[in-house]
Amino acid sequence: MAAAAERGCGGAWACAALRLLLLLGAALGPARAAVYFQEQFLDGGSNWHKRWMNSEHKPDLGKFKLTAGKFYGDAVRDKGLQTSENSKFYAISSRFKPFSNKGKTLVIQYTVKHEQKIDCGGGYIKIFSSNLDQKNLSADSQYYIMFGPDICGSETKKVHVILNYKNKPHPIKKLIRCKVDGYTHLYTLIIKPDQTYKVKIDNEMVASGNLEDDLDFLQPRKINDPRVKKPTDWDDRVQIDDPDDVKPADWDEPEYITDTSAQKPEDWNDSVNGEWHHPMVKNPLYRGEWKPRQIDNPNYRGVWPHPQIDNPNYSPDLSIYSYENISIIGLDIWQVRAGTIFDNFLITDDEEYAEDFGDETWGETKGPEKEMSIKQSEEEQQRDRAAEEKYFQERMKKIEREKEHRRERSVRKAMKKEEL
């Protein structure tokens, strides 16, 4: 590209100037991204304790440890903070230089691996202002943004996107499904000054929209016109009772009937137990409450479109995306079964930088991680099969020994009989 530009620059001086501009552009290009926070735990050891502060809000909070887990793509690059105790609350945070995202894109990104195949627990992060008391971090601490996966049972498997507006948390109204396969996944939230957002998982967009539309920050722009009422002859019933359907004459049967076949127990004492009565049993002919069958309503006109008007209480706010003094990232979660690993934290103003960072971290180790996991599973299955075979072999040997003992006893008994 530079050679083509030089060929058409028109003159030696112009070419030299253009070459200098291209070199400056190449040098300054990567520096355009403002990286507010980046944590990969590459220094290992216990140095991360200097950057991350454990909360002291409760004496029995769970402990984090630095590890790459049971399976990984790179033993050093995949080290992260792992929850280590079951059925515990966890609270830890790291502080960085305060900044504001006003007029700028905000990108929050990190990786999370539920290698324990989590059944119930959080995998999300929170972003706080600089005035957070880190030693007192808890679920009651007010946050700016909460983002990431949350899993509990078969029903809750979603990605949280919760933004604070006027000291009140507002969750996204869309359902975003999270990953539950036990491997490391990359989660990215992008908030732009035009009040739009994107959610990515593994650098693939899974949700996007407008903050005002998808989170209930403001009063709605339009409301139903209170001066207009639905016409009295408007029929919005999809189905109605069939007027030609008649209840069968033999329908009405009692739910319970007297069991006349039952006999009074011989040891029944009327003076002690009271007067004996035949017991009641479920009537096999009972058919429940009769209802006429349903048919399509021939007069159905659909849902009545209530006329809309501008909401007089609606007040636009073009700053709902922005926060001042963003300065702390934290993990404030509950986990039933521990083992989740958090790594590759990034807060920046450049979506492309975040995508490249994700490809260079998670993207390069995801393949080897899966290969190691599959290999471990195969080895575990082989060990289980070997243990099972050993168990059955020992069981068969024991059975054969018992048979041999029985034969020997039979022989000895026979010999004794002959002697007698």
N, C-alpha and C positions, 0 to 999 in steps of 0.2 A: 504494500500500500504506500509506503514511504517512497519507494523507487518510482512508482507511477506518479506521485505528486511532484517529485523533483523533475521528472521529464517534462511536465507541463507548467513549471513555475516561471519560465521566461527570464533567464538571466542568472549569472553566477551569484550576485549579491542576494537576489530574491530566493534562490535555491538555498543558500546558506541560512538565511533568516527562517525559511520554512523548516529546514532541518532542525534548527534550534528549537522552534516551537513544537515540533513533533517529539523531540527528546524531552522537553519540559512536560508536555502532555503525558507522555508515558511514565515519567517519574512522579508526577503529581496525581495521576489517575487513581491509584490505589489509596492515596491519602484522603480522597474526597469523603470516604466513609468515616463518620465519627463513631468510634467504639467506646461506649460508656462503661461497659463491663464485659469481661471475658474471663472464663474460668474453665480450665481443662485438667487441673490437678497434675500437671506434668512433672512438677518438682518432687512428687511422692513424699514419703516419710510423714512427718508430723507438721510440716510447714503450713499445711492448709488450716491448722488450728489458729494461726495468726491472722488469717483472713476471714474466718467464719466464727461466729459467736453463738454458743449454745444458750438457749433461754433458760432462765432459772425460775420461771413462773410457777412450776410445779416440781417437787423434789423427785418424782418418779418418771420424768420424761425419758423417752427412749434414746438410745445412744446411736450415733452414726459412726461408721468406720469407712476407711478408704480402701477400696478393693475393686478389682475388675470382675469379680464374681466367679461362678463355677465354670462358665464358658465365655469366651471373648474372642475378638478378632486380633487384638494386640494387647499384650499383658501390661504395657505401660500406658498407652494412649486411651485405653478403655477403663482406666481406674476412675472411680467416682464415689460419691457419698452414698453409702448403702445403709438402709435401716437394718438393725441387727437384733431387735427384741420384739417378740410377738405381743399383740394386744397392748400397744402403747401409743400415746400421743408423742409427736416429734415436733420440735421447734428450733430452728437454727436460721441464721441470717448472715449476710455479708454486706458491708457498706462500701460505697464508691462515691466519687465526686458528684455533688448535686447538679442536675441539669433540668431543663424544661424542654418538652417536645412541641411547644407552641410554634406553629408554622413549619414543622418538620415531621417527617415520617418516623414512626416509632416501631422498631422491630424487637420482639422478645422471642428468644429461641433457646431450646435446650433438648437434651435427649433423656429418655427414661426407659428403663428396662425392668419389667416385672418378671424376673427369672424364676421367682417362686410360684408362678401362675397364680397371681393374687386373687383371692376370693372376695375380699372386702377391704378397701383402703384407698386413700388418695395418692395421686401421682402428680398433683398440680403445684405450681409455684405462685407466690404473691409478690407484688411490687409495692413498696412503701415510700412515704415521704421521709425527709431527713430527720424529722422530729420523733421517729419511732424509738421507744425505749427497747433496745434489742434484748436486754436481759429479762424483760418482762413480756416478750413476744408470746402471744396466745391467740386462740380463736376469736377473742374479743378485740384484738388489735385492729384498728381501722386501716384498710389497705386501699391503694389506688386501683390495682388490677389483679384479678385472680384468673389464672389460665392453666389449662392442662387436663389430663385424663382423671376420671374418677370411676372406680369400679366397686360394685357391691351387689353380689348375687347375680341372678339372671336378668334383672330389670335395669339396673343402673350400670351402663357401659358408655359413658358420654364424655365429651370434652367440654369443660367449663370455660365460658368467656363471660366474666363478670366485671363490669366497670363501675367505679364509684362516681356518683354525680350528686353534688350538694349533700355530701355525707350520707348517702344512701346507696347500697349496692344494687345494681341492675343487671340481672342475668339475661343472656341472649335467649330469644324465644325459639330459635331453631334447635333441633336435635342434631348434634354432631357426634357420630359414633367414634369411639377410640379403638386402638389396637389391643388385642387381648392374647396374642400368641406367645408371649414370654420372651420375645427378642427385643433388642434395642430399637427405639423409634424416635424420630426427630419431629418435635412439635414447634410450630412457628405461628406467632400472632403478629399481624401487620396492621397498624392503625395509621391512616393518612390524614393530612390536614383538611382534605375535602370531606372528612367525616365518613369515609368508607373504611372497610376492614376486610381482611382476608385471614383465613385459617388454613395452614398447610400441615399435612402429615407426611413425613418422608419426602419433603420438597414437592409434594403434589397438592394442589389446592382442593380442599374438601368443602369449603364454605366461604361465602363472600356476601357483601351487601352494604347497606347504609346503616350507620349506628342509630340514627333517629328512627328508622323504620323497624329495625330488628331488636332494639332494646327500648324499654318504656322510660326514656329519659324525660320526655316532654308530653304535654297534653296533645291529643290527636289534632291534626290539621282540620279534619272534617268531622262533623257529628250529625246525628239524625235530626232532621228539622222537627222541633217539638210542636210546631203548629199544625203539622200534617199527621193525620191518623189513618190507619189502614181501613179501607172501605169495608163496610159491614158485610157486603156480599162477596168479599174476596175469600175464596176457599183454597187454603194451602195444605189441606190434608192429602197426603200421597195415596193412602188407602182408607177405605171405609168398610163398615160392616155390610155383609151381603144381605140385603133386605129379603131375599128369597130363601135364606137359610133358616130352617126351623129346628128347634131343639127336639130331639127324638123323645118319644113318650116314655121310654124306659131309661132315660138318662139319670133321673134323680134317684140316686142310691146313697144311703148313709155311709160315711167314711168308716165307721166302726159298727160291728154287729155283735150280738151275744153268742158266745161259744156254747151252744146247748149240749155239745158232746162232752164237755168237761164235767167231772164228777167231784163231789165234795170229798176232800181228803178224810181218811178214816180218823186221823188224829186231830181233826179240827174241833176246837172247843169254842162254842158260841159265846159262852160266858167270858172267855178270855179274849178271843179273836174277833168277836162280834158276829153278826148274822152273815152267813156265807152266801155269796152271789156268784152266778156264772160270770166268768171273766169276759171282757170285751176284746175282740180281735179285729184286725184290719179286714175290711170288706173287699174281697177280690173283685166285686162288681163295681166298686166305686171308681168313677171316671173324672172326678174333680169338678170344678165349676165350668159350666158350659158357656162357651163364647162363640158367637157366629164367626164363620170364616171371613177372611179379609179379601176384598177385591180392589182393583185399581179404581180410584175415584174419577168418574167421568167428568166431573166439574173442576178438577184440579187445575189451578192457574199458576202454579209455581210459587217460589218464595217472593213475597211482596217486596219490591225494591223501595225501601224507605228513602225518600229524598234527603240529600245531604246539603248541609250549609257550612260555611266557614265557622270554625270554632272561635267564639269571641275570647276564650281563655287561652288560646294557643299563642305562645310567644317563642319565636325562633331563637336558637342559641347556636352560634357558629363556633363555639369553643368547647363543646362537650367532649371533644377528643383529647384536649390538652390538659397537662398536669404540670405543676411547678414543684421544684425541689425533689425530683425523683432521685432517690439516693440509696435505696436498700432493696435487695432481693432476698426472699426468704422461703423456707419450707415449713409450713404449719399444717401437719397432716395427722391422720389417725390410720393405723394399719392393724388388722387382725393377724395377718401372717406377714412377717417381715421378709426383706430380701430385695426390695426395689433399689435400683442404682440410678442416681441423678448425675449427669455429666454434661460437658460441652455447653455451659451457660453462655449466652451472648445477648447483649443489649446494644443496639446500634440504630443509626438512622438510614441505613442503606439496605434495601431489600436484596439487591444483587450480591452484596458482600455477604449477607447472611446465607444466601443460597450456596455461594461458593464455600463458605465456612462449613456448612452442613455436608457438602459433597466431600470436602477434604478430611472431615472427621468421621461422622457416622457413615458416609458413603463409602469410605475406603475400608472400613472394618466390618461392615454388616455381613459381607459374604463369608469371610473367614470365621466370624462368630457363629453363623448358622452351620457351617461345616463342622466346627468343633462340637456344637450342640448335638448334631445328628450322630457324629462319631461316638460321643459319650452315651447317647441313647442306645446305639447298637451294641456298645460294649456292655452296658448295663443289662440289656436283654440277654446277651450271651452269658453273663454271670448268673442271671436268674435261671436261664435254661440249664446251665451247668449245675447250679445248686439244686434245681428240681430233679435233674437226672440222678445226682448223688443221693438225694433223699430217697428216691424210688429204689435205687440200687441197694441202699442200706436196708430199706424196708423189705425188699425181696430176700436179702440175705437173712434178715431176722426171721422171716416167715419160713425159709428153708431150714434154719437152725431149729426153730420150734417143731417143724415136721420131723426132723431128724431125732430130736429129743423124744417125741411121741413114739416114733418107731422103736427107739432104744428101750423105752419103758414097756412097750408092748412085748418086745422080745424077752425082757427080763421077767415079765409076768408069766409069759408062756413057759419059760425055763423053770420057774418056781413051781408051776402047776405040774410039769413033768416030774420034778423031783418029788413032789408030794404024792 
